[in-house]
């Protein structure tokens, strides 16, 4: 095999590897999205200062000293009673009522979990709050922080996206 044939063969192999990698990445992304839609309150991950990762809604956040710390607590099942409690507190807030009247729907309830290690080494884990995800069609998303200890909404973050499709 001469040099030219070896070069062509290696280029073909590189193209095949790129296409296979792209297909695999697409497949994993589609599966991850399907998993997230099927069970929106299952995996709870926190980063940086302790807020749920999805609730930030803004790309990567840099924690103090340039470190990005992820803390995942594995599978966390949220009871219907917990969801109803959080939703009832949120629906009592005028800003949330306004969003719901504009067509936003509550799509996820994610607990904010606080874990304390006591002096004797025992763990105390408690959901001190929650973040609700609200969606309106494909153009709007809102996040509502609910403090369960105070029984009130502490923050509402509304994100909108404008898409202009041209024929």
Backbone as CSV, one residue per row, in Angstrom:
resi,resn,N_x,N_y,N_z,CA_x,CA_y,CA_z,C_x,C_y,C_z
1,UNK,0.850,-1.163,0.000,0.000,0.000,0.000,0.903,1.235,0.000
2,UNK,0.617,2.125,-0.923,1.454,3.324,-0.986,0.930,4.399,-0.028
3,UNK,1.628,5.486,0.017,1.310,6.572,0.941,-0.065,7.172,0.688
4,UNK,-0.414,7.335,-0.552,-1.693,7.959,-0.912,-2.870,7.091,-0.439
5,UNK,-2.786,5.793,-0.672,-3.861,4.895,-0.236,-3.970,4.889,1.292
6,UNK,-2.854,4.920,1.983,-2.865,4.955,3.443,-3.509,6.238,3.956
7,UNK,-3.216,7.365,3.308,-3.805,8.640,3.688,-5.316,8.630,3.467
8,UNK,-5.778,8.132,2.333,-7.210,8.062,2.032,-7.911,7.141,3.040
9,UNK,-7.306,5.996,3.311,-7.893,5.056,4.261,-7.993,5.680,5.657
10,UNK,-6.951,6.376,6.094,-6.994,7.002,7.422,-8.026,8.129,7.469
11,UNK,-8.197,8.884,6.392,-9.217,9.932,6.349,-10.618,9.333,6.417
12,UNK,-10.830,8.230,5.719,-12.126,7.558,5.763,-12.416,7.069,7.181
13,UNK,-11.417,6.499,7.842,-11.601,6.036,9.214,-11.915,7.190,10.165
14,UNK,-11.274,8.326,9.973,-11.549,9.499,10.808,-12.984,9.968,10.606
15,UNK,-13.437,10.042,9.366,-14.815,10.469,9.080,-15.809,9.495,9.705
16,UNK,-15.561,8.192,9.578,-16.452,7.192,10.167,-16.491,7.354,11.689
17,UNK,-15.352,7.596,12.315,-15.298,7.771,13.772,-16.082,9.012,14.197
18,UNK,-15.973,10.092,13.442,-16.705,11.321,13.767,-18.207,11.102,13.647
19,UNK,-18.632,10.460,12.562,-20.063,10.203,12.359,-20.593,9.269,13.454
20,UNK,-19.853,8.242,13.794,-20.289,7.318,14.843,-20.362,8.030,16.196
21,UNK,-19.392,8.877,16.495,-19.410,9.637,17.747,-20.591,10.583,17.814
22,UNK,-20.890,11.254,16.706,-22.032,12.173,16.661,-23.338,11.412,16.843
23,UNK,-23.461,10.269,16.213,-24.684,9.468,16.344,-24.851,8.978,17.778
24,UNK,-23.777,8.538,18.397,-23.837,8.065,19.771,-24.205,9.199,20.725
25,UNK,-23.587,10.357,20.530,-23.903,11.511,21.370,-25.359,11.903,21.229
26,UNK,-25.865,11.917,20.020,-27.278,12.261,19.769,-28.190,11.249,20.458
27,UNK,-27.850,9.987,20.346,-28.660,8.940,20.959,-28.697,9.090,22.474
28,UNK,-27.548,9.354,23.088,-27.496,9.522,24.536,-28.238,10.774,24.984
29,UNK,-28.153,11.852,24.197,-28.856,13.089,24.529,-30.357,12.878,24.470
30,UNK,-30.839,12.207,23.432,-32.268,11.933,23.301,-32.743,11.054,24.453
31,UNK,-31.960,10.033,24.812,-32.344,9.157,25.916,-32.357,9.907,27.236
32,UNK,-31.358,10.774,27.471,-31.305,11.552,28.712,-32.503,12.493,28.796
33,UNK,-32.873,13.109,27.685,-34.031,13.999,27.678,-35.311,13.222,27.961
34,UNK,-35.422,12.035,27.396,-36.607,11.205,27.641,-36.670,10.785,29.103
35,UNK,-35.530,10.426,29.688,-35.491,10.050,31.099,-35.887,11.223,31.983
36,UNK,-35.388,12.417,31.650,-35.697,13.596,32.452,-37.182,13.922,32.388
37,UNK,-37.821,13.739,31.228,-39.238,14.025,31.108,-40.072,12.958,31.802
38,UNK,-39.590,11.727,31.798,-40.353,10.643,32.398,-40.389,10.745,33.918
39,UNK,-39.306,11.202,34.530,-39.275,11.290,35.985,-38.563,12.575,36.398
40,UNK,-39.269,13.723,36.352,-38.619,15.008,36.581,-38.100,15.229,37.989
41,UNK,-38.547,14.476,38.979,-38.122,14.736,40.358,-37.254,13.626,40.925
42,UNK,-36.575,12.874,40.075,-35.835,11.725,40.573,-34.418,12.085,40.985
43,UNK,-33.587,12.593,40.099,-32.189,12.862,40.413,-32.044,14.298,40.899
44,UNK,-31.468,14.466,42.070,-31.293,15.785,42.639,-29.802,16.089,42.709
45,UNK,-29.365,17.105,41.985,-27.967,17.502,42.008,-27.871,18.974,42.364
46,UNK,-26.869,19.294,43.168,-26.631,20.663,43.561,-25.226,21.031,43.137
47,UNK,-24.994,22.322,42.932,-23.643,22.772,42.613,-23.381,24.106,43.290
48,UNK,-22.134,24.412,43.422,-21.737,25.706,43.942,-22.324,25.998,45.305
49,UNK,-23.267,26.946,45.366,-23.768,27.442,46.632,-24.958,26.664,47.156
50,UNK,-25.357,25.582,46.507,-26.370,24.722,47.075,-27.721,24.746,46.395
51,UNK,-27.916,25.504,45.333,-29.202,25.497,44.645,-29.252,24.344,43.665
52,UNK,-30.429,23.791,43.403,-30.524,22.723,42.412,-29.976,23.202,41.074
53,UNK,-29.246,22.321,40.413,-28.559,22.683,39.180,-29.514,23.186,38.116
54,UNK,-30.631,22.516,37.913,-31.534,22.943,36.862,-32.163,24.283,37.188
55,UNK,-32.353,24.578,38.437,-33.037,25.794,38.830,-32.249,27.035,38.441
56,UNK,-30.958,26.942,38.350,-30.177,28.100,37.941,-30.594,28.560,36.556
57,UNK,-30.791,27.622,35.647,-31.243,27.955,34.314,-30.222,28.692,33.476
58,UNK,-29.042,28.899,33.984,-28.027,29.681,33.285,-26.763,28.871,33.162
59,UNK,-26.291,28.369,32.204,-25.037,27.667,32.035,-24.254,27.361,33.305
60,UNK,-22.952,27.315,33.207,-22.113,26.939,34.337,-21.908,28.136,35.257
61,UNK,-22.018,27.902,36.536,-21.760,28.914,37.552,-20.430,28.572,38.214
62,UNK,-19.627,29.557,38.471,-18.340,29.298,39.094,-18.474,29.509,40.589
63,UNK,-18.121,28.499,41.329,-18.183,28.558,42.789,-16.978,29.337,43.300
64,UNK,-16.967,29.673,44.587,-15.817,30.394,45.145,-14.498,29.691,44.847
65,UNK,-13.469,30.471,44.628,-12.116,29.996,44.304,-12.057,29.209,43.004
66,UNK,-13.024,29.437,42.110,-12.984,28.810,40.807,-13.321,27.339,40.785
67,UNK,-13.834,26.788,41.888,-14.153,25.364,41.933,-15.639,25.170,41.660
68,UNK,-15.966,24.149,40.925,-17.354,23.803,40.645,-17.633,22.481,41.344
69,UNK,-18.457,22.526,42.376,-18.701,21.344,43.185,-20.090,20.795,42.912
70,UNK,-20.183,19.570,42.443,-21.461,18.902,42.229,-21.707,17.962,43.388
71,UNK,-22.928,17.975,43.907,-23.308,17.054,44.964,-24.603,16.400,44.540
72,UNK,-24.569,15.115,44.263,-25.765,14.400,43.854,-26.184,13.455,44.968
73,UNK,-27.456,13.474,45.269,-27.973,12.628,46.333,-28.675,11.395,45.791
74,UNK,-28.433,11.055,44.535,-29.019,9.848,43.966,-30.513,9.975,43.770
75,UNK,-31.205,8.867,43.943,-32.642,8.857,43.704,-33.381,9.440,44.896
76,UNK,-34.146,10.493,44.633,-34.961,11.130,45.654,-36.390,11.110,45.150
77,UNK,-37.227,10.389,45.843,-38.634,10.318,45.453,-39.396,11.386,46.225
78,UNK,-40.183,12.171,45.501,-40.956,13.251,46.102,-42.400,12.787,46.221
79,UNK,-42.942,12.816,47.447,-44.308,12.350,47.673,-45.323,13.362,47.137
80,UNK,-46.515,12.869,46.883,-47.593,13.741,46.419,-47.941,14.770,47.487
81,UNK,-47.876,14.372,48.754,-48.171,15.295,49.856,-47.186,16.465,49.859
82,UNK,-45.886,16.169,49.642,-44.868,17.215,49.584,-45.156,18.148,48.411
83,UNK,-45.439,17.562,47.239,-45.730,18.377,46.054,-46.931,19.277,46.295
84,UNK,-48.018,18.711,46.865,-49.230,19.493,47.115,-48.954,20.640,48.080
85,UNK,-48.155,20.386,49.114,-47.806,21.426,50.079,-47.049,22.561,49.398
86,UNK,-46.034,22.220,48.603,-45.229,23.230,47.912,-46.082,24.006,46.917
87,UNK,-46.905,23.295,46.156,-47.741,23.953,45.146,-48.759,24.880,45.808
88,UNK,-49.334,24.467,46.935,-50.317,25.331,47.598,-49.666,26.606,48.128
89,UNK,-48.443,26.513,48.642,-47.722,27.708,49.083,-47.441,28.607,47.886
90,UNK,-46.981,28.011,46.774,-46.659,28.796,45.584,-47.898,29.477,45.004
91,UNK,-49.026,28.762,44.969,-50.244,29.339,44.395,-50.798,30.487,45.239
92,UNK,-50.357,30.615,46.469,-50.768,31.730,47.309,-50.022,33.023,46.998
93,UNK,-48.980,32.946,46.188,-48.181,34.117,45.841,-48.774,34.807,44.617
94,UNK,-48.948,36.139,44.645,-49.554,36.841,43.509,-48.752,36.739,42.207
95,UNK,-47.416,36.696,42.296,-46.608,36.583,41.077,-46.795,35.214,40.423
96,UNK,-46.880,34.184,41.228,-47.105,32.831,40.701,-48.514,32.737,40.114
97,UNK,-49.491,33.320,40.797,-50.855,33.341,40.267,-50.897,34.014,38.903
98,UNK,-50.140,35.098,38.756,-50.082,35.802,37.471,-49.491,34.909,36.378
99,UNK,-48.411,34.199,36.694,-47.799,33.299,35.713,-48.762,32.185,35.304
100,UNK,-49.466,31.613,36.288,-50.407,30.533,35.987,-51.559,31.044,35.135
101,UNK,-52.003,32.270,35.379,-53.092,32.836,34.565,-52.624,33.167,33.149
102,UNK,-51.321,33.350,32.959,-50.763,33.621,31.635,-50.555,32.345,30.827
103,UNK,-50.839,31.189,31.420,-50.717,29.935,30.692,-49.538,29.071,31.089
104,UNK,-48.801,29.449,32.105,-47.703,28.615,32.588,-48.279,27.410,33.328
105,UNK,-47.603,26.275,33.227,-47.998,25.046,33.924,-46.844,24.571,34.791
106,UNK,-47.168,24.022,35.951,-46.143,23.473,36.840,-45.736,22.112,36.288
107,UNK,-44.452,21.968,35.953,-43.978,20.726,35.346,-43.061,19.913,36.252
108,UNK,-42.507,20.540,37.303,-41.613,19.794,38.195,-41.555,20.455,39.558
109,UNK,-41.398,19.630,40.572,-41.185,20.101,41.941,-39.916,19.419,42.432
110,UNK,-38.883,20.212,42.683,-37.602,19.670,43.111,-37.277,20.161,44.521
111,UNK,-37.046,19.247,45.453,-36.760,19.666,46.826,-35.361,20.258,46.972
112,UNK,-35.242,21.192,47.878,-33.932,21.682,48.310,-33.654,20.944,49.613
113,UNK,-32.637,20.097,49.590,-32.377,19.208,50.715,-31.174,19.711,51.504
114,UNK,-31.381,19.803,52.801,-30.307,20.217,53.706,-29.910,18.997,54.538
115,UNK,-28.623,18.702,54.552,-28.108,17.586,55.340,-27.121,18.124,56.365
116,UNK,-27.343,17.765,57.633,-26.482,18.224,58.720,-25.861,17.005,59.390
117,UNK,-24.545,17.055,59.596,-23.856,16.012,60.344,-23.761,16.493,61.784
118,UNK,-24.370,15.746,62.707,-24.352,16.108,64.127,-23.020,15.720,64.743
119,UNK,-22.806,16.157,65.961,-21.547,15.905,66.668,-21.227,14.434,66.816
120,UNK,-22.239,13.582,66.977,-21.991,12.154,67.142,-21.879,11.420,65.807
121,UNK,-21.931,12.181,64.696,-21.761,11.580,63.378,-23.051,11.185,62.693
122,UNK,-24.166,11.331,63.367,-25.437,10.992,62.717,-25.827,12.096,61.737
123,UNK,-26.585,11.699,60.730,-27.023,12.635,59.701,-28.477,13.014,59.911
124,UNK,-28.773,14.282,59.702,-30.139,14.768,59.711,-30.381,15.376,58.340
125,UNK,-31.287,14.789,57.573,-31.587,15.271,56.232,-33.027,15.736,56.202
126,UNK,-33.229,16.957,55.661,-34.561,17.533,55.635,-34.718,18.398,54.389
127,UNK,-35.902,18.352,53.799,-36.213,19.246,52.686,-36.659,20.567,53.287
128,UNK,-35.847,21.597,53.120,-36.154,22.906,53.691,-36.903,23.800,52.724
129,UNK,-36.932,23.411,51.470,-37.604,24.204,50.456,-37.752,23.402,49.189
130,UNK,-38.177,24.097,48.154,-38.337,23.435,46.865,-38.260,24.482,45.761
131,UNK,-37.975,23.994,44.572,-37.986,24.836,43.390,-38.981,24.242,42.417
132,UNK,-39.953,25.053,42.024,-40.941,24.623,41.034,-40.485,25.090,39.667
133,UNK,-40.655,24.233,38.673,-40.398,24.615,37.293,-41.743,24.821,36.625
134,UNK,-41.923,25.981,36.019,-43.142,26.292,35.275,-42.765,26.491,33.819
135,UNK,-43.594,25.968,32.919,-43.335,26.114,31.484,-44.570,26.622,30.773
136,UNK,-44.318,27.417,29.741,-45.386,27.917,28.878,-44.950,27.652,27.443
137,UNK,-45.626,26.716,26.798,-45.278,26.321,25.436,-43.787,26.023,25.355
138,UNK,-43.126,26.522,24.309,-41.680,26.323,24.191,-40.928,27.623,24.427
139,UNK,-41.650,28.709,24.641,-41.008,30.015,24.721,-40.757,30.501,26.139
140,UNK,-41.431,29.944,27.123,-41.272,30.484,28.465,-40.991,29.430,29.508
141,UNK,-40.175,29.807,30.468,-39.866,28.941,31.593,-39.703,29.830,32.812
142,UNK,-40.179,29.353,33.941,-40.034,30.115,35.178,-39.649,29.152,36.300
143,UNK,-38.903,29.671,37.259,-38.509,28.911,38.430,-39.004,29.659,39.662
144,UNK,-39.614,28.931,40.570,-40.177,29.524,41.786,-39.543,28.840,42.988
145,UNK,-38.864,29.623,43.840,-38.247,29.105,45.045,-39.245,29.232,46.186
146,UNK,-39.520,28.127,46.865,-40.450,28.104,47.990,-39.672,27.715,49.241
147,UNK,-39.783,28.546,50.283,-39.164,28.253,51.573,-40.230,27.588,52.436
148,UNK,-40.055,26.309,52.740,-41.045,25.573,53.519,-41.059,25.992,54.982
149,UNK,-39.913,26.399,55.512,-39.855,26.793,56.916,-40.610,28.093,57.164
150,UNK,-40.564,29.021,56.187,-41.290,30.277,56.304,-42.673,30.201,55.652
151,UNK,-42.900,29.194,54.836,-44.176,29.024,54.165,-44.479,30.100,53.138
152,UNK,-43.430,30.499,52.386,-43.644,31.553,51.395,-42.692,31.402,50.206
153,UNK,-43.041,32.093,49.131,-42.197,32.146,47.940,-41.129,33.192,48.189
154,UNK,-39.870,32.827,47.950,-38.768,33.754,48.199,-38.156,34.321,46.930
155,UNK,-38.431,33.663,45.786,-37.831,34.141,44.538,-38.606,33.582,43.357
156,UNK,-38.786,34.411,42.330,-39.391,33.973,41.075,-38.467,34.435,39.963
157,UNK,-38.065,33.499,39.115,-37.173,33.809,38.000,-37.870,33.390,36.715
158,UNK,-38.115,34.350,35.825,-38.816,34.076,34.577,-37.827,34.214,33.421
159,UNK,-37.746,33.171,32.609,-36.889,33.176,31.422,-37.777,33.063,30.195
160,UNK,-37.530,33.883,29.195,-38.293,33.790,27.955,-37.332,33.649,26.782
161,UNK,-37.840,33.052,25.730,-37.030,32.863,24.527,-37.883,33.248,23.337
162,UNK,-37.341,34.033,22.454,-38.041,34.407,21.244,-37.381,33.711,20.064
163,UNK,-38.185,33.001,19.293,-37.686,32.296,18.116,-38.391,32.868,16.902
164,UNK,-37.631,33.322,15.943,-38.194,33.857,14.709,-37.808,32.887,13.596
165,UNK,-38.804,32.179,13.081,-38.564,31.245,11.985,-38.856,31.946,10.670
166,UNK,-37.943,31.819,9.734,-38.113,32.439,8.424,-38.139,31.350,7.361
167,UNK,-39.099,31.468,6.457,-39.200,30.447,5.400,-38.069,30.533,4.404
